[in-house]
């Protein structure tokens, strides 16, 4: 009987221990997750003026100031100074949610500023619209990291905003620069920065979506034929009325020493390029540098490195998808007009098998019997800086199979779009690519160095 009594005591003790183990947490796992989500939502909604974020999607690119104001009903107001898409991203009222997977996640549910940047470069740019929550700092900042950037995740630090942080956003400056980038129907902007009190020009391009500046070359105002290659690229930030370089441009350029860290812009005016039947409306933007030097940024057809195509290679090709009619691919139209056309080719002083030299522009055609025909016009070029004049022969010539399925007379449709009015300008895009553009027709042909 005594043994039976002891056994019952042991059973009661063991049962009590199990109950204590089960009740270590006063809440279930789901309840704890819900509490963590609510705590982060409370933190996000707490600041009276919301949060300030300086967002750099990837190394080498520039930064954006972003203001975010969350509420506890899963709504967020986002303000930026990204001028793309007619200012759609200046201010957006969207929804968000906090999820829990391996940790807490902040997800912007609607198409937003973050979504737009995510899509750049065919969604290979380092932007994101879903963020893993990392921690809250002793100063009260909220730290997130991009969710899908596995190799080099972007860190985002939400700092409590002040009532005056709206002044950081340079909506006017961003919008004006975006308008300038659209002055010409070309892939990359083409600007000239004139130092009004120095004998110096800088030729550059801006990428508004990535916030990068590419200064390709410099020249003297007094002698634009003498070019100094620079090949300088930096990210930049817009802050109010100023464009601030992440990396200053410092040194001697075309004989002038400068240290360019920022430009504060002021007056934005309409200008025009008067080489076409209808003048092309362009813009100019005046300002002063960090060294208080007056400068003018203006759209230009000049591209100091464009003329280098003539010495870099003697053969270029343009896939049909790289032929653009005022922003729209002309590939389908070309294939309908020139049966079997696969690419446009530019022979520029190319030595042929017989030792002769060829300047020729036309299309390579694949015939139904798989033979090839190159239908082209010979030309004599006149190259003045980055403006090229094609003086075409009166007859269309062929290389390869002279018997072709195509109506080769229709190559003239596209040669005319490129050369109309002798207004063809060449712009260097990247190392092996040049854009041949006619601003009067709005057509562009991007040729790739085949050598």
C-alpha positions as MATLAB code, in Angstrom:
seq = 'XXXXXXXXXXXXXXXXXXXXXXXXXXXXXXXXXXXXXXXXXXXXXXXXXXXXXXXXXXXXXXXXXXXXXXXXXXXXXXXXXXXXXXXXXXXXXXXXXXXXXXXXXXXXXXXXXXXXXXXXXXXXXXXXXXXXXXXXXXXXXXXXXXXXXXXXXXXXXXXXXXXXXXXXXXXXXXXXXXXXXXXXXXXXXXXXXXXXXXXXXXXXXXXXXXXXXXXXXXXXXXXXXXXXXXXXXXXXXXXXXXXXXXXXXXXXXXXXXXXXXXXXXXXXXXXXXXXXXXXXXXXXXXXXXXXXXXXXXXXXXXXXXXXXXXXXXXXXXXXXXXXXXXXXXXXXXXXXXXXXXXXXXXXXXXXXXXXXXXXXXXXXXXXXXXXXXXXXXXXXXXXXXXXXXXXXXXXXXXXXXXXXXXXXXXXXXXXXXXXXXXXXXXXXXXXXXXXXXXXXXXXXXXXXXXX';
ca = [
       0.000    0.000    0.000;
       2.839    2.353    0.877;
       4.500    1.655   -2.491;
       1.227    2.430   -4.312;
       0.949    5.739   -2.425;
       4.505    6.747   -3.431;
       3.771    5.879   -7.070;
       0.764    8.215   -7.105;
       2.893   11.015   -5.638;
       5.482   10.574   -8.440;
       2.797   10.666  -11.127;
       1.412   13.918   -9.708;
       4.899   15.502   -9.570;
       5.763   14.496  -13.135;
       2.451   15.775  -14.419;
       3.046   19.089  -12.686;
       6.475   19.378  -14.359;
       4.943   18.853  -17.805;
       2.330   21.499  -17.202;
       5.020   23.952  -16.111;
       7.017   23.264  -19.307;
       4.001   23.837  -21.489;
       3.210   27.144  -19.807;
       6.695   28.696  -20.076;
       5.224   31.133  -22.701;
       2.056   32.883  -21.712;
       1.180   33.361  -25.435;
       1.012   30.988  -28.354;
       3.463   31.284  -31.269;
       0.783   32.972  -33.386;
       0.073   35.441  -30.623;
       3.757   36.288  -30.287;
       4.063   36.882  -34.056;
       0.958   39.085  -34.010;
       2.439   41.087  -31.122;
       5.745   41.558  -32.993;
       3.888   42.735  -36.095;
       1.828   45.174  -34.047;
       4.949   46.473  -32.301;
       6.638   47.246  -35.634;
       3.456   48.866  -36.949;
       3.322   51.009  -33.814;
       6.955   52.035  -34.328;
       6.338   52.872  -37.993;
       3.294   55.001  -37.188;
       4.753   56.734  -34.125;
       6.711   59.761  -35.472;
       4.578   62.847  -36.025;
       6.425   63.717  -39.240;
       7.102   60.183  -40.386;
      10.469   58.870  -41.489;
      13.341   60.150  -43.621;
      15.275   57.723  -45.798;
      18.327   58.323  -47.968;
      17.959   55.441  -50.377;
      20.810   54.153  -52.544;
      19.581   51.028  -54.396;
      23.024   49.814  -55.416;
      26.699   50.682  -55.116;
      27.880   53.104  -57.780;
      24.460   54.649  -58.222;
      23.128   57.789  -56.649;
      20.751   58.355  -53.761;
      17.171   59.522  -53.309;
      15.662   61.301  -50.355;
      12.384   59.589  -49.456;
       9.814   60.641  -46.848;
       7.441   57.971  -45.513;
       4.447   58.513  -43.210;
       2.796   55.317  -41.968;
      -0.466   54.937  -40.085;
      -1.834   52.017  -38.080;
      -4.402   51.154  -40.772;
      -1.806   49.842  -43.226;
      -1.595   53.047  -45.236;
       1.602   54.895  -46.123;
       2.262   58.247  -47.770;
       5.517   58.281  -49.779;
       7.130   61.477  -51.069;
      10.167   61.584  -53.376;
      11.686   63.876  -55.980;
      11.951   61.297  -58.764;
      10.613   63.163  -61.792;
      10.047   60.156  -64.056;
       6.621   59.378  -65.521;
       5.415   62.985  -65.294;
       6.051   63.231  -61.569;
       3.941   60.205  -60.637;
       6.264   59.436  -57.727;
       6.360   62.872  -56.144;
       3.627   61.787  -53.752;
       1.753   58.499  -53.464;
      -0.801   57.211  -50.981;
      -0.406   53.447  -50.860;
      -0.964   50.434  -48.655;
       1.593   48.340  -46.840;
       1.640   45.223  -44.737;
       3.919   43.564  -42.221;
       4.424   39.852  -42.839;
       6.343   37.272  -40.868;
       8.370   34.569  -42.572;
      11.873   34.001  -41.255;
      11.430   37.404  -39.669;
       9.321   40.513  -40.023;
       8.951   41.924  -43.538;
       7.763   45.344  -44.717;
       5.989   45.107  -48.068;
       4.737   48.048  -50.145;
       1.655   46.540  -51.779;
       1.012   48.971  -54.670;
       3.083   50.123  -57.629;
       5.382   52.706  -56.143;
       8.623   54.632  -56.411;
      10.364   51.472  -55.191;
       8.624   49.315  -57.832;
       9.647   51.688  -60.613;
      13.298   51.541  -59.607;
      13.073   47.745  -59.238;
      12.070   47.514  -62.938;
      15.089   49.415  -64.248;
      17.537   47.524  -66.477;
      14.962   44.785  -66.979;
      14.641   44.276  -63.230;
      18.393   43.790  -62.739;
      18.848   47.126  -60.965;
      19.388   46.723  -57.237;
      16.136   48.319  -56.060;
      13.471   46.506  -54.025;
       9.952   46.961  -52.649;
      10.048   44.229  -49.980;
      12.311   44.685  -46.972;
      13.332   42.497  -44.052;
      13.216   44.201  -40.677;
      16.642   44.060  -39.013;
      16.542   46.027  -35.771;
      15.795   49.226  -33.940;
      18.884   51.238  -33.020;
      19.469   52.871  -29.615;
      18.727   56.203  -31.331;
      15.300   54.924  -32.400;
      16.098   54.416  -36.112;
      14.481   51.448  -37.843;
      16.842   49.346  -39.951;
      15.677   47.223  -42.892;
      17.522   45.248  -45.572;
      16.340   44.421  -49.081;
      14.728   41.003  -49.238;
      15.926   39.562  -52.549;
      19.419   41.076  -52.929;
      21.163   37.922  -51.773;
      24.764   38.817  -52.629;
      24.835   42.475  -51.586;
      21.624   43.466  -49.780;
      20.836   47.149  -49.510;
      20.504   48.538  -45.991;
      17.777   51.113  -45.405;
      17.842   53.273  -42.281;
      14.564   54.981  -41.391;
      15.377   58.121  -39.385;
      12.694   60.170  -37.718;
      11.809   63.076  -40.001;
      11.508   66.703  -39.020;
       8.852   69.148  -40.166;
      11.369   70.796  -42.536;
      12.620   67.634  -44.262;
      10.266   68.254  -47.180;
      12.829   70.887  -48.217;
      15.268   68.077  -49.020;
      13.141   67.019  -51.966;
      14.174   68.756  -55.180;
      10.997   68.209  -57.175;
      11.481   71.279  -59.349;
      15.117   70.481  -60.099;
      14.380   66.834  -60.776;
      11.446   67.658  -63.033;
      13.458   70.196  -65.011;
      16.358   67.784  -65.507;
      13.884   65.127  -66.593;
      12.404   67.552  -69.152;
      15.887   68.298  -70.449;
      16.577   64.587  -70.876;
      13.515   64.398  -73.138;
      14.577   67.325  -75.341;
      16.067   64.983  -77.927;
      14.663   61.608  -78.983;
      17.823   59.742  -78.055;
      18.628   56.918  -75.655;
      20.879   58.951  -73.396;
      20.678   62.625  -72.526;
      23.237   64.894  -74.183;
      24.262   67.943  -72.181;
      26.949   70.559  -72.322;
      28.081   72.288  -69.122;
      29.601   75.669  -69.896;
      31.804   77.411  -67.341;
      30.932   81.025  -68.067;
      34.116   82.535  -66.608;
      36.484   79.757  -67.692;
      37.530   78.447  -71.095;
      35.929   75.091  -70.403;
      33.090   72.860  -71.599;
      32.137   69.498  -70.136;
      30.062   67.044  -72.163;
      27.910   64.782  -70.014;
      24.816   62.648  -69.612;
      22.511   62.213  -66.630;
      20.561   59.098  -65.714;
      17.645   60.336  -63.637;
      16.419   56.883  -62.621;
      19.824   55.781  -61.315;
      20.989   59.242  -60.291;
      24.311   58.942  -62.104;
      26.316   61.526  -64.020;
      28.644   60.462  -66.831;
      31.142   63.135  -67.908;
      32.718   61.793  -71.064;
      34.944   64.599  -72.252;
      36.072   68.196  -71.950;
      36.968   70.884  -74.449;
      37.952   74.510  -74.562;
      35.167   76.920  -75.465;
      37.672   78.572  -77.765;
      38.552   75.315  -79.559;
      35.921   72.571  -79.398;
      37.864   70.482  -81.885;
      40.474   69.722  -79.225;
      38.921   67.061  -76.996;
      40.132   65.567  -73.721;
      38.522   62.265  -72.780;
      37.553   62.042  -69.113;
      35.423   58.928  -68.630;
      34.163   60.040  -65.210;
      31.084   58.464  -63.612;
      29.608   59.284  -60.220;
      26.375   58.854  -58.370;
      24.628   62.028  -57.306;
      21.952   63.193  -54.895;
      19.410   65.946  -55.418;
      18.983   68.094  -52.341;
      16.598   71.007  -52.760;
      17.915   73.073  -55.681;
      21.343   71.392  -55.725;
      22.860   68.414  -57.500;
      25.579   66.925  -55.286;
      28.159   64.488  -56.647;
      29.078   61.486  -54.537;
      32.609   61.699  -55.943;
      33.917   65.180  -56.851;
      35.425   65.779  -60.280;
      38.835   67.254  -59.569;
      41.819   67.943  -61.821;
      42.898   69.837  -64.896;
      40.579   69.506  -67.882;
      41.284   71.091  -71.252;
      43.850   73.247  -69.477;
      41.511   74.431  -66.692;
      41.744   73.235  -63.088;
      38.456   72.668  -61.290;
      37.017   70.787  -58.336;
      33.351   70.157  -59.057;
      31.388   68.877  -56.055;
      27.944   70.374  -56.562;
      25.840   72.743  -58.636;
      23.061   74.915  -57.203;
      20.630   75.576  -60.064;
      18.478   78.679  -60.432;
      17.072   79.810  -63.789;
      15.418   77.318  -66.177;
      14.688   78.658  -69.674;
      13.393   77.455  -73.019;
      15.840   77.387  -75.908;
      15.705   75.881  -79.402;
      17.795   74.036  -81.968;
      17.052   75.501  -85.385;
      18.360   72.968  -87.886;
      15.037   71.371  -88.852;
      11.991   72.750  -90.625;
      10.327   72.977  -87.220;
      12.659   74.180  -84.441;
      13.321   71.677  -81.650;
      12.437   73.078  -78.240;
      15.225   72.515  -75.735;
      16.185   73.923  -72.358;
      19.025   75.568  -70.464;
      19.652   75.673  -66.718;
      21.938   78.206  -65.068;
      23.563   77.836  -61.676;
      26.747   78.112  -59.657;
      29.219   75.445  -58.585;
      30.493   74.795  -55.079;
      33.403   77.111  -56.006;
      30.881   79.851  -56.915;
      31.648   79.550  -60.630;
      28.659   80.417  -62.862;
      27.707   77.578  -65.213;
      25.028   76.771  -67.775;
      23.743   73.280  -68.445;
      22.062   72.928  -71.827;
      20.880   70.269  -74.223;
      23.230   69.888  -77.136;
      23.665   67.899  -80.319;
      27.403   68.100  -79.744;
      28.954   64.921  -78.412;
      32.697   65.162  -78.199;
      33.237   61.392  -78.254;
      30.687   60.610  -80.955;
      33.165   61.056  -83.768;
      35.417   58.359  -82.318;
      33.348   55.683  -84.053;
      35.317   56.472  -87.211;
      38.606   55.374  -85.646;
      37.453   52.633  -83.265;
      36.183   50.218  -85.895;
      35.541   49.807  -89.604;
      32.392   47.700  -89.269;
      29.246   48.185  -87.179;
      25.898   46.412  -87.101;
      22.481   47.382  -85.735;
      19.976   44.644  -84.836;
      16.541   45.604  -86.144;
      15.320   46.041  -82.557;
      17.952   48.779  -82.171;
      16.335   50.890  -84.888;
      13.878   53.257  -83.221;
      11.187   55.466  -84.707;
      10.516   58.235  -82.165;
      10.750   55.888  -79.210;
       9.133   52.842  -80.861;
      10.975   49.873  -82.368;
      10.847   49.828  -86.178;
      11.777   46.135  -86.425;
       8.349   44.917  -87.590;
       8.011   47.631  -90.225;
      11.483   46.876  -91.603;
      10.751   43.154  -91.830;
       7.540   43.881  -93.710;
       9.239   46.265  -96.146;
      12.478   44.309  -96.650;
      11.742   40.593  -96.657;
      14.413   38.626  -94.831;
      16.205   41.662  -93.366;
      18.026   40.750  -90.156;
      20.249   43.750  -89.400;
      21.566   47.047  -90.663;
      25.289   47.197  -91.385;
      27.731   50.077  -91.626;
      31.010   49.556  -93.458;
      33.303   52.473  -92.689;
      36.501   52.342  -94.720;
      36.438   48.552  -94.516;
      39.048   46.635  -96.477;
      37.445   43.952  -98.646;
      38.996   40.695  -99.810;
      40.122   42.259 -103.082;
      41.993   45.001 -101.197;
      39.494   47.754 -101.991;
      37.955   49.977  -99.321;
      34.213   50.233  -98.751;
      32.004   52.884  -97.231;
      28.542   51.361  -97.344;
      25.246   51.449  -95.430;
      22.409   48.996  -95.886;
      20.746   45.771  -94.736;
      21.825   42.161  -94.521;
      19.100   39.895  -95.900;
      18.669   36.135  -95.393;
      16.965   34.715  -98.477;
      14.586   31.745  -98.602;
      17.429   29.520  -99.887;
      19.519   30.586  -96.833;
      21.882   32.631  -98.970;
      22.791   36.136  -97.844;
      22.545   39.460  -99.588;
      23.912   42.764  -98.394;
      21.909   45.508 -100.134;
      23.487   48.908  -99.602;
      24.443   52.268 -100.950;
      28.041   53.336 -101.134;
      28.734   56.759  -99.697;
      31.434   59.375  -99.277;
      31.402   60.641  -95.694;
      32.005   64.123  -94.363;
      32.541   64.026  -90.593;
      32.431   67.354  -88.738;
      32.830   66.730  -85.018;
      29.994   64.265  -84.342;
      27.887   65.263  -87.359;
      28.174   62.964  -90.356;
      26.969   63.657  -93.881;
      26.393   60.661  -96.166;
      26.896   61.447  -99.827;
      25.266   58.363 -101.354;
      25.876   56.836 -104.745;
      22.942   56.947 -107.104;
      22.725   53.156 -107.378;
      21.988   50.437 -104.837;
      24.733   47.825 -104.726;
      24.827   44.258 -103.417;
      27.334   41.873 -101.913;
      26.729   38.141 -101.662;
      23.802   36.727 -103.629;
      22.613   39.390 -106.086;
      19.305   37.547 -106.480;
      17.236   38.238 -103.378;
      13.656   37.797 -102.232;
      13.509   41.383 -100.971;
      12.558   44.579 -102.741;
      15.918   46.216 -102.105;
      14.697   49.627 -103.257;
      12.953   49.890  -99.896;
      16.234   50.201  -98.043;
      15.974   53.857  -99.035;
      13.004   54.308  -96.678;
      15.327   53.824  -93.722;
      18.433   55.434  -95.160;
      16.310   58.544  -95.658;
      15.049   58.447  -92.052;
      18.639   58.444  -90.857;
      20.093   61.024  -93.230;
      17.260   63.398  -94.087;
      18.484   66.973  -94.376;
      22.076   65.861  -93.735;
      21.288   66.043  -90.027;
      22.800   62.844  -88.653;
      24.565   63.133  -85.298;
      26.572   60.403  -83.570;
      26.501   59.884  -79.803;
      28.704   57.469  -77.901;
      26.544   55.421  -75.522;
      28.907   52.867  -73.985;
      32.244   51.332  -74.909;
      31.131   49.477  -78.034;
      27.917   51.275  -79.027;
      27.118   54.452  -80.920;
      23.748   56.024  -81.556;
      23.218   57.623  -84.958;
      20.311   60.035  -84.570;
      18.462   62.395  -86.855;
      16.751   64.950  -84.600;
      14.565   66.157  -87.448;
      12.967   62.763  -88.079;
      13.263   61.443  -84.530;
      14.851   58.184  -85.756;
      17.768   56.511  -83.973;
      20.010   53.655  -85.086;
      22.226   52.077  -82.417;
      25.279   50.450  -83.982;
      27.493   47.919  -82.217;
      31.215   47.640  -82.867;
      31.667   44.234  -84.507;
      35.463   44.122  -84.095;
];
